[in-house]
Amino acid sequence: MGQFKSIKITPEAIEAINSFQLPEDLSFGKAMAPVMIESNYDNGVWEEFRMVPYQQLTLDPTCKALHYAQEIFEGLKGYFTHSNGPFLFRPEENMRRFNLSAARMAMAEVPEDGFLDGVEAITSYCSQFIPVSSGDSLYIRPFMFATENSLGIKPSEKFKFLIVASPSQAYFKSGSVKVLVENDAVRACPGGVGHAKTGGNYAASLLSMINAKNKGYDQVLWLDAVTKENIEEMSGMNFFAVYGEKLKTPKLTETILNGITRKSIMELAKHLGLEIEETTMKVSELLEDVKSGACSEAFACGTAVIITPIDTLGTGNGDIYKLQHAQGPVAMKLREALLNIQEGTGDDPFGWRKTLKPLS
Ligand SMILES: Cc1ncc(COP(=O)(O)O)c(C=O)c1O
């Protein structure tokens, strides 16, 4: 059992690590680490959590996840910048959110030590494959899906939990992004599953993403489903606007994912002397404020994108609003402060960084 008490490290996993060659071209989420963590839930119990070689799965065509989308996931990073680490950033937050998503999607909760030891084991054993430039990382993807086989629409009683990991470069290649306000389609509605990290939320966002790309934008900004007036978030990141020394962000509702980066930025910003306002943000007011310069910056934040300035906001009727400080001096200051904590190049006044031992 060794250091990760709840994970069995199989000899096949060690062999897979020893014979693995990291591809040269990594980009984001494409190259996969040679091992994964696996466990199955059946008859009310989880079997032993194991580290095994990364491999394909065999599924019955009637596996419920394929038909009824009973599936959840998380995303977090392991850091080994300039051979400093490996570190994780607030993994308990991901574990808690995973089990909140599980509860909303009528799925079994995963034991806390299985989740956390699994994340730590894959990071420690794969630390030699973590790219070392600032902004690069091991992107870690815990996920779970329904494995009961039958076409009846009812909650599955069997689940598979896996953790895979991808040695990755930064998510966005350029320094800032263009964001299109989505005035028609909606991502999440009250009473729905917007606050859960479940695949259907992302599937629902893809058509708008294609439309936005075709118009030259990188991302979509979602509005609330009822009034289509209030800003919610982007498809995989939360939203902030900068007003002088104040940061404004949409207050959490059941249609917004409670981002760990969002939460951390709010604490960090206060620590750096900035004011925070969590509020209902009308998109019409924001766009007016961008035009007048009252809002000088806006940025996207999330585990994958860290903090990325928004240089342009566009609307469905073709209006374009350029941010005065397109390269985001406040955003970049926060990004640096956050990365210093995550990558171990600065103090960690909040105790967010978890230091692991490199293994293998
Ligand atoms: C819809 C959505 N919003 C926000 C975020 C940012 O969350 P976090 O900062 O925890 O990565 C994510 C990414 O996980 C997301 O998928």
The ligand as a Tripos MOL2 file, in Angstrom:
@<TRIPOS>MOLECULE
LIG
   16    16     1     0     0
SMALL
NO_CHARGES

@<TRIPOS>ATOM
      1 C1        -18.6190   25.9560  -16.0790 C.3       1 LIG1
      2 C2        -17.3820   26.2710  -15.3310 C.ar      1 LIG1
      3 N1        -17.3100   27.4280  -14.6530 N.ar      1 LIG1
      4 C3        -16.2200   27.7680  -13.9400 C.ar      1 LIG1
      5 C4        -15.1120   26.9330  -13.8900 C.ar      1 LIG1
      6 C5        -13.9190   27.3100  -13.0440 C.3       1 LIG1
      7 O1        -13.8510   26.4710  -11.9290 O.3       1 LIG1
      8 P1        -12.4530   26.1500  -11.2290 P.3       1 LIG1
      9 O2        -11.8730   27.4650  -10.8970 O.co2     1 LIG1
     10 O3        -12.8180   25.3640  -10.0340 O.co2     1 LIG1
     11 O4        -11.6500   25.4010  -12.2070 O.co2     1 LIG1
     12 C6        -15.1410   25.7250  -14.5870 C.ar      1 LIG1
     13 C7        -13.9840   24.8280  -14.5600 C.2       1 LIG1
     14 O5        -13.9620   23.9150  -13.7950 O.2       1 LIG1
     15 C8        -16.3000   25.3700  -15.3120 C.ar      1 LIG1
     16 O6        -16.3540   24.2290  -15.9850 O.3       1 LIG1
@<TRIPOS>BOND
     1     1     2 1
     2     2     3 ar
     3     2    15 ar
     4     3     4 ar
     5     4     5 ar
     6     5     6 1
     7     5    12 ar
     8     6     7 1
     9     7     8 1
    10     8     9 2
    11     8    10 1
    12     8    11 1
    13    12    13 1
    14    12    15 ar
    15    13    14 2
    16    15    16 1
@<TRIPOS>SUBSTRUCTURE
     1 LIG1         1 GROUP 0 **** ****
